[in-house]
């Protein structure tokens, strides 16, 4: 299971729970279900998550964040920037598209 994927998914929710099957996670990450089972088991035995019947509950988000690479912070910052830009554009009379250079 990808810690980054889990964090990015939870960032879009207002809770620390995510309802998803191991099969679905495996399909989204392009890995075998057994790999997801093993990774979820490691995170659960470390006390970082609880996984039961398709519900993942994050128990220790700081520890989960400590297991991801710096790309999570980059993606999270970029998403926040885009959200802020989009909100500002929707409030203005003449929205413009940002230059991606």
N, C-alpha and C positions, 0 to 999 in steps of 0.2 A: 504494500500500500504506500502510495506517495504521500509523505507528510505535507508537501507543498500543495498537492491537489486537495487534500483534506482541509487545510487552512483556507485556501482560496474558495472552496465550497462553503465553508462556515462563515466567511466574510460576507457572504450574500444573504445570510440568515440572521435572525434576531435571537438565536439560541445556540447552545453548545451541542445540540443533537442534530444528527443527520440520518435520515432514513434512506438506506440504500443497501442492496444486497452485495455480497462479495463477487458474485457473477457480473453484476453491472459495473462494479469498480474495475474488475479484470478486463472487461470489454473496453471501457473508456481509456484505461492505461495501456492496453495492448499486451497484457501479460496473462499467464495462466491463473486460474482461480486459486490453485494451491499456493502460488506466490503471495497472493493477497491474504490468504488464511495464515500463512507463516508470519508475514509482516504485522498483521493485526494482532496475532498472538504475542509477538515481541513487544508491541506497544502496550498491549493489555497487561502483560506480566511486569512491565516497567511502571505501571500505574498511570500511564499517560492517557489511555482511553479505556472505555468499557464497551465491549461489542456483544450484543445479544439480539438474536432474531431480527437482523436487518437494521438495527438501530446502533449507531456509533455515537457515544457520548464522550466528549473531550473532558477529561478530569483535570488535566494539567497543561493548559495552553502554553505557558512559558517554556516548558520542557519540549513540547511539540515544535514550537518555533525554533528552539535551539538545535533541532535535528534537520532543519532545512538549510539549503544553501542561500547565499545572498540574493539569488534571483527572486525569491519570494518577496523580499522588501522592495525590489525594483518593480516587480509587477504590481504590487499593492500601491506603491507611490504613483505609478503611471495610471492605474485605474482611478485613484483619487483625483489626479489632475484632470483626466478626461471627464469625470463626473462633474467637477467644479466648472470646467470650461462649458460643458453642455448646459449646466444650470444657468450660467451667465448668458449664454447665447439665447436660451429660451426666454429670458427676461428682457432681452434687447429687442428693438423693433426690426433690425436687419441682421439676422444671424449670418455668420460667415464660416467657411470651412477652414480649419487650421492648416497651415502649411506644414507638411511633413517632409522635412529635408534632412 
